[in-house]
Amino acid sequence: MAGGRPLDGATRILDENDIRRALTRIAHEILERNKGAGDLCLIGVHTRGVPLAHRLGRLIERFEGETVPVGQIDIGRHRDDRPHNGERSRTSLDFDLATKHVILVDDVLYTGRSVRAALDALVEHGRPAQVQLAVLVDRGHRELPIRPDYVGKNIPTSRRERVTVHLSDTDGEEGVYIERPSEER
């Protein structure tokens, strides 16, 4: 979910250190499952998936001594639940996907519609050998049969709550918050 200022009464559920630890664990899990970094690439879903993908890339490079390509994908025109506003795509993939094991990176997994849109956008740029999904937060409530391969934190929520991710790269601060409607506080 988009960042922005947390509502008054929002509960911080992850701080900067929690996010760092979650990403470190995810990076190790990615390397273990894929037996190293050889054919990997990371693709962040615009907006907050992009800095998360870059952070994972730096961690993998630190652990393996091998640089992993990092790109970004804009899913705006592939969403089935929001109108496309005609903006120019911010997709940037400067590498061939054909033999890659793509790790698609997003901040929050909710209904699965963003991931479906990301998969649609991805195939416009090639057919990867495999696609895996890494998310910082899985909040449940799937509407599509999509399951992440790597999760920083599972956070049970109600549909009425919002989960917002704040990253220093995009928001000037670090944290993950749950916002409850005012009548539930």
ZADO-1210 file (C-alpha; in nm, 4 decimals, padded with zeros to 6 digits):
<atoms>
<atom x="00.0000" y="00.0000" z="00.0000" code="MET" pos="1"/>
<atom x="00.1190" y="00.3497" z="-00.0682" code="ALA" pos="2"/>
<atom x="00.3010" y="00.5424" z="00.1956" code="GLY" pos="3"/>
<atom x="00.1980" y="00.8899" z="00.2919" code="GLY" pos="4"/>
<atom x="00.1649" y="01.0143" z="00.6439" code="ARG" pos="5"/>
<atom x="00.0312" y="00.7534" z="00.8883" code="PRO" pos="6"/>
<atom x="-00.3038" y="00.8403" z="01.0430" code="LEU" pos="7"/>
<atom x="-00.3143" y="00.9506" z="01.4035" code="ASP" pos="8"/>
<atom x="-00.3529" y="00.6369" z="01.6094" code="GLY" pos="9"/>
<atom x="-00.1696" y="00.4168" z="01.3565" code="ALA" pos="10"/>
<atom x="00.0287" y="00.1382" z="01.5178" code="THR" pos="11"/>
<atom x="00.3892" y="00.0881" z="01.4084" code="ARG" pos="12"/>
<atom x="00.4447" y="-00.2853" z="01.3640" code="ILE" pos="13"/>
<atom x="00.7919" y="-00.2790" z="01.2068" code="LEU" pos="14"/>
<atom x="01.0691" y="-00.0271" z="01.2630" code="ASP" pos="15"/>
<atom x="01.3902" y="00.0319" z="01.0670" code="GLU" pos="16"/>
<atom x="01.5730" y="-00.2563" z="01.2374" code="ASN" pos="17"/>
<atom x="01.2803" y="-00.4957" z="01.1852" code="ASP" pos="18"/>
<atom x="01.2741" y="-00.4113" z="00.8136" code="ILE" pos="19"/>
<atom x="01.6507" y="-00.4604" z="00.7848" code="ARG" pos="20"/>
<atom x="01.6334" y="-00.7982" z="00.9598" code="ARG" pos="21"/>
<atom x="01.3387" y="-00.9125" z="00.7457" code="ALA" pos="22"/>
<atom x="01.5202" y="-00.8194" z="00.4234" code="LEU" pos="23"/>
<atom x="01.8404" y="-00.9888" z="00.5416" code="THR" pos="24"/>
<atom x="01.6464" y="-01.3098" z="00.6101" code="ARG" pos="25"/>
<atom x="01.4702" y="-01.2895" z="00.2726" code="ILE" pos="26"/>
<atom x="01.8042" y="-01.2406" z="00.0930" code="ALA" pos="27"/>
<atom x="01.9449" y="-01.5530" z="00.2617" code="HIS" pos="28"/>
<atom x="01.6301" y="-01.7521" z="00.1756" code="GLU" pos="29"/>
<atom x="01.6506" y="-01.6419" z="-00.1891" code="ILE" pos="30"/>
<atom x="02.0139" y="-01.7517" z="-00.2114" code="LEU" pos="31"/>
<atom x="01.9444" y="-02.0840" z="-00.0421" code="GLU" pos="32"/>
<atom x="01.6462" y="-02.1694" z="-00.2606" code="ARG" pos="33"/>
<atom x="01.8224" y="-02.0674" z="-00.5829" code="ASN" pos="34"/>
<atom x="02.1622" y="-02.2163" z="-00.4879" code="LYS" pos="35"/>
<atom x="02.3379" y="-01.8831" z="-00.5205" code="GLY" pos="36"/>
<atom x="02.2934" y="-01.5684" z="-00.7245" code="ALA" pos="37"/>
<atom x="02.3941" y="-01.7000" z="-01.0698" code="GLY" pos="38"/>
<atom x="02.0743" y="-01.6583" z="-01.2740" code="ASP" pos="39"/>
<atom x="01.8876" y="-01.4216" z="-01.0435" code="LEU" pos="40"/>
<atom x="01.7457" y="-01.0792" z="-01.1108" code="CYS" pos="41"/>
<atom x="01.5309" y="-00.8635" z="-00.8858" code="LEU" pos="42"/>
<atom x="01.2391" y="-00.6598" z="-01.0168" code="ILE" pos="43"/>
<atom x="01.0686" y="-00.4137" z="-00.7856" code="GLY" pos="44"/>
<atom x="00.7020" y="-00.3284" z="-00.8316" code="VAL" pos="45"/>
<atom x="00.6709" y="00.0483" z="-00.8541" code="HIS" pos="46"/>
<atom x="00.6775" y="00.2343" z="-00.6088" code="THR" pos="47"/>
<atom x="00.8035" y="00.0838" z="-00.2816" code="ARG" pos="48"/>
<atom x="00.9006" y="-00.2532" z="-00.4265" code="GLY" pos="49"/>
<atom x="01.1786" y="-00.0762" z="-00.6178" code="VAL" pos="50"/>
<atom x="01.3889" y="00.0376" z="-00.3187" code="PRO" pos="51"/>
<atom x="01.3215" y="-00.2973" z="-00.1499" code="LEU" pos="52"/>
<atom x="01.4574" y="-00.4778" z="-00.4593" code="ALA" pos="53"/>
<atom x="01.7687" y="-00.2570" z="-00.4548" code="HIS" pos="54"/>
<atom x="01.8238" y="-00.3313" z="-00.0857" code="ARG" pos="55"/>
<atom x="01.7902" y="-00.7047" z="-00.1489" code="LEU" pos="56"/>
<atom x="02.0347" y="-00.6713" z="-00.4390" code="GLY" pos="57"/>
<atom x="02.2938" y="-00.5039" z="-00.2154" code="ARG" pos="58"/>
<atom x="02.2489" y="-00.7730" z="00.0513" code="LEU" pos="59"/>
<atom x="02.2871" y="-01.0547" z="-00.2018" code="ILE" pos="60"/>
<atom x="02.5995" y="-00.8891" z="-00.3425" code="GLU" pos="61"/>
<atom x="02.7407" y="-00.8567" z="00.0087" code="ARG" pos="62"/>
<atom x="02.6716" y="-01.2242" z="00.0890" code="PHE" pos="63"/>
<atom x="02.7748" y="-01.3748" z="-00.2472" code="GLU" pos="64"/>
<atom x="03.0186" y="-01.1215" z="-00.3924" code="GLY" pos="65"/>
<atom x="02.8127" y="-01.1233" z="-00.7110" code="GLU" pos="66"/>
<atom x="02.6067" y="-00.8355" z="-00.8507" code="THR" pos="67"/>
<atom x="02.2451" y="-00.9217" z="-00.9297" code="VAL" pos="68"/>
<atom x="02.0624" y="-00.7092" z="-01.1914" code="PRO" pos="69"/>
<atom x="01.7832" y="-00.4975" z="-01.0461" code="VAL" pos="70"/>
<atom x="01.4972" y="-00.3484" z="-01.2452" code="GLY" pos="71"/>
<atom x="01.1588" y="-00.1952" z="-01.1868" code="GLN" pos="72"/>
<atom x="00.8159" y="-00.2583" z="-01.3299" code="ILE" pos="73"/>
<atom x="00.5226" y="-00.0202" z="-01.3513" code="ASP" pos="74"/>
<atom x="00.1900" y="-00.2030" z="-01.3261" code="ILE" pos="75"/>
<atom x="-00.0406" y="00.0979" z="-01.3729" code="GLY" pos="76"/>
<atom x="-00.1885" y="00.0049" z="-01.7085" code="ARG" pos="77"/>
<atom x="-00.2248" y="-00.3604" z="-01.6115" code="HIS" pos="78"/>
<atom x="-00.4453" y="-00.3040" z="-01.3056" code="ARG" pos="79"/>
<atom x="-00.8006" y="-00.4344" z="-01.3401" code="ASP" pos="80"/>
<atom x="-00.9269" y="-00.2479" z="-01.0338" code="ASP" pos="81"/>
<atom x="-00.8047" y="00.1052" z="-01.1109" code="ARG" pos="82"/>
<atom x="-00.8327" y="00.3241" z="-01.4187" code="PRO" pos="83"/>
<atom x="-00.5121" y="00.3857" z="-01.6133" code="HIS" pos="84"/>
<atom x="-00.4310" y="00.7569" z="-01.6076" code="ASN" pos="85"/>
<atom x="-00.2249" y="00.7561" z="-01.9282" code="GLY" pos="86"/>
<atom x="00.1067" y="00.8342" z="-01.7567" code="GLU" pos="87"/>
<atom x="00.4291" y="00.7156" z="-01.9138" code="ARG" pos="88"/>
<atom x="00.5485" y="00.3780" z="-01.7867" code="SER" pos="89"/>
<atom x="00.8287" y="00.3786" z="-01.5308" code="ARG" pos="90"/>
<atom x="00.9373" y="00.0253" z="-01.6213" code="THR" pos="91"/>
<atom x="01.3129" y="-00.0175" z="-01.6481" code="SER" pos="92"/>
<atom x="01.4556" y="-00.3600" z="-01.7305" code="LEU" pos="93"/>
<atom x="01.8068" y="-00.3337" z="-01.8733" code="ASP" pos="94"/>
<atom x="01.8680" y="-00.7090" z="-01.8921" code="PHE" pos="95"/>
<atom x="01.7331" y="-01.0116" z="-02.0787" code="ASP" pos="96"/>
<atom x="01.4747" y="-01.2078" z="-01.8810" code="LEU" pos="97"/>
<atom x="01.4947" y="-01.5244" z="-02.0924" code="ALA" pos="98"/>
<atom x="01.7206" y="-01.7322" z="-01.8667" code="THR" pos="99"/>
<atom x="01.6619" y="-01.5450" z="-01.5415" code="LYS" pos="100"/>
<atom x="01.5024" y="-01.6494" z="-01.2174" code="HIS" pos="101"/>
<atom x="01.3059" y="-01.3330" z="-01.1492" code="VAL" pos="102"/>
<atom x="01.2390" y="-01.2328" z="-00.7918" code="ILE" pos="103"/>
<atom x="00.9414" y="-00.9976" z="-00.8082" code="LEU" pos="104"/>
<atom x="00.9569" y="-00.7657" z="-00.5045" code="VAL" pos="105"/>
<atom x="00.6659" y="-00.5721" z="-00.3528" code="ASP" pos="106"/>
<atom x="00.5991" y="-00.4044" z="-00.0202" code="ASP" pos="107"/>
<atom x="00.2536" y="-00.5388" z="00.0784" code="VAL" pos="108"/>
<atom x="00.0640" y="-00.8405" z="-00.0535" code="LEU" pos="109"/>
<atom x="-00.3097" y="-00.8038" z="-00.0062" code="TYR" pos="110"/>
<atom x="-00.5630" y="-00.9168" z="-00.2684" code="THR" pos="111"/>
<atom x="-00.3033" y="-01.0338" z="-00.5203" code="GLY" pos="112"/>
<atom x="-00.4201" y="-00.7961" z="-00.7930" code="ARG" pos="113"/>
<atom x="-00.0927" y="-00.5997" z="-00.7978" code="SER" pos="114"/>
<atom x="00.1034" y="-00.9216" z="-00.8424" code="VAL" pos="115"/>
<atom x="-00.1259" y="-01.0345" z="-01.1246" code="ARG" pos="116"/>
<atom x="-00.0722" y="-00.6978" z="-01.2938" code="ALA" pos="117"/>
<atom x="00.3050" y="-00.7265" z="-01.2420" code="ALA" pos="118"/>
<atom x="00.3070" y="-01.0707" z="-01.4043" code="LEU" pos="119"/>
<atom x="00.1121" y="-00.9326" z="-01.7027" code="ASP" pos="120"/>
<atom x="00.3564" y="-00.6427" z="-01.7346" code="ALA" pos="121"/>
<atom x="00.6549" y="-00.8749" z="-01.6969" code="LEU" pos="122"/>
<atom x="00.5650" y="-01.1023" z="-01.9896" code="VAL" pos="123"/>
<atom x="00.5639" y="-00.7986" z="-02.2189" code="GLU" pos="124"/>
<atom x="00.9423" y="-00.7886" z="-02.1655" code="HIS" pos="125"/>
<atom x="01.0234" y="-01.1546" z="-02.2096" code="GLY" pos="126"/>
<atom x="00.9633" y="-01.4983" z="-02.0675" code="ARG" pos="127"/>
<atom x="01.1741" y="-01.5652" z="-01.7582" code="PRO" pos="128"/>
<atom x="01.2811" y="-01.9165" z="-01.6636" code="ALA" pos="129"/>
<atom x="01.0984" y="-01.8734" z="-01.3311" code="GLN" pos="130"/>
<atom x="00.9224" y="-01.6052" z="-01.1270" code="VAL" pos="131"/>
<atom x="00.9262" y="-01.5971" z="-00.7475" code="GLN" pos="132"/>
<atom x="00.7560" y="-01.3435" z="-00.5215" code="LEU" pos="133"/>
<atom x="00.9122" y="-01.1632" z="-00.2251" code="ALA" pos="134"/>
<atom x="00.7049" y="-00.9271" z="-00.0093" code="VAL" pos="135"/>
<atom x="00.7892" y="-00.7309" z="00.3015" code="LEU" pos="136"/>
<atom x="00.4365" y="-00.7775" z="00.4442" code="VAL" pos="137"/>
<atom x="00.1658" y="-01.0361" z="00.3729" code="ASP" pos="138"/>
<atom x="-00.1614" y="-00.9154" z="00.5200" code="ARG" pos="139"/>
<atom x="-00.3907" y="-01.1872" z="00.3851" code="GLY" pos="140"/>
<atom x="-00.7324" y="-01.1432" z="00.2177" code="HIS" pos="141"/>
<atom x="-00.6335" y="-01.2827" z="-00.1216" code="ARG" pos="142"/>
<atom x="-00.8828" y="-01.2545" z="-00.4076" code="GLU" pos="143"/>
<atom x="-00.6561" y="-01.4417" z="-00.6489" code="LEU" pos="144"/>
<atom x="-00.4624" y="-01.7677" z="-00.6000" code="PRO" pos="145"/>
<atom x="-00.1272" y="-01.5988" z="-00.5381" code="ILE" pos="146"/>
<atom x="00.1162" y="-01.6955" z="-00.2633" code="ARG" pos="147"/>
<atom x="00.4528" y="-01.5347" z="-00.1849" code="PRO" pos="148"/>
<atom x="00.7732" y="-01.7389" z="-00.1823" code="ASP" pos="149"/>
<atom x="00.9424" y="-01.5038" z="00.0663" code="TYR" pos="150"/>
<atom x="00.7705" y="-01.2997" z="00.3382" code="VAL" pos="151"/>
<atom x="00.9241" y="-01.0502" z="00.5779" code="GLY" pos="152"/>
<atom x="00.6261" y="-01.0533" z="00.8153" code="LYS" pos="153"/>
<atom x="00.2763" y="-01.2023" z="00.8106" code="ASN" pos="154"/>
<atom x="00.0349" y="-00.9516" z="00.9609" code="ILE" pos="155"/>
<atom x="-00.3257" y="-01.0627" z="01.0088" code="PRO" pos="156"/>
<atom x="-00.5548" y="-00.7691" z="00.9349" code="THR" pos="157"/>
<atom x="-00.9190" y="-00.6949" z="00.8790" code="SER" pos="158"/>
<atom x="-01.0289" y="-00.5678" z="00.5399" code="ARG" pos="159"/>
<atom x="-01.1113" y="-00.2334" z="00.7027" code="ARG" pos="160"/>
<atom x="-00.7517" y="-00.1787" z="00.8177" code="GLU" pos="161"/>
<atom x="-00.4725" y="-00.0337" z="00.6051" code="ARG" pos="162"/>
<atom x="-00.1098" y="-00.1368" z="00.6076" code="VAL" pos="163"/>
<atom x="00.1295" y="00.1381" z="00.5034" code="THR" pos="164"/>
<atom x="00.4997" y="00.0998" z="00.4384" code="VAL" pos="165"/>
<atom x="00.7337" y="00.3936" z="00.4785" code="HIS" pos="166"/>
<atom x="01.0860" y="00.3729" z="00.3405" code="LEU" pos="167"/>
<atom x="01.3567" y="00.6345" z="00.3753" code="SER" pos="168"/>
<atom x="01.4073" y="00.6195" z="-00.0041" code="ASP" pos="169"/>
<atom x="01.0497" y="00.7314" z="-00.0791" code="THR" pos="170"/>
<atom x="00.9086" y="00.8711" z="00.2457" code="ASP" pos="171"/>
<atom x="01.2046" y="00.9964" z="00.4479" code="GLY" pos="172"/>
<atom x="01.1442" y="00.7491" z="00.7327" code="GLU" pos="173"/>
<atom x="01.1267" y="00.3746" z="00.7952" code="GLU" pos="174"/>
<atom x="00.8314" y="00.1857" z="00.9346" code="GLY" pos="175"/>
<atom x="00.5315" y="-00.0326" z="00.8673" code="VAL" pos="176"/>
<atom x="00.2020" y="00.0784" z="01.0195" code="TYR" pos="177"/>
<atom x="-00.1482" y="-00.0605" z="01.0665" code="ILE" pos="178"/>
<atom x="-00.4164" y="00.2031" z="01.0436" code="GLU" pos="179"/>
<atom x="-00.7592" y="00.1235" z="01.1853" code="ARG" pos="180"/>
<atom x="-01.0739" y="00.3171" z="01.0963" code="PRO" pos="181"/>
<atom x="-01.1435" y="00.5862" z="01.3577" code="SER" pos="182"/>
<atom x="-01.4584" y="00.4139" z="01.4877" code="GLU" pos="183"/>
<atom x="-01.2482" y="00.1039" z="01.5748" code="GLU" pos="184"/>
<atom x="-00.9852" y="00.2962" z="01.7757" code="ARG" pos="185"/>
</atoms>
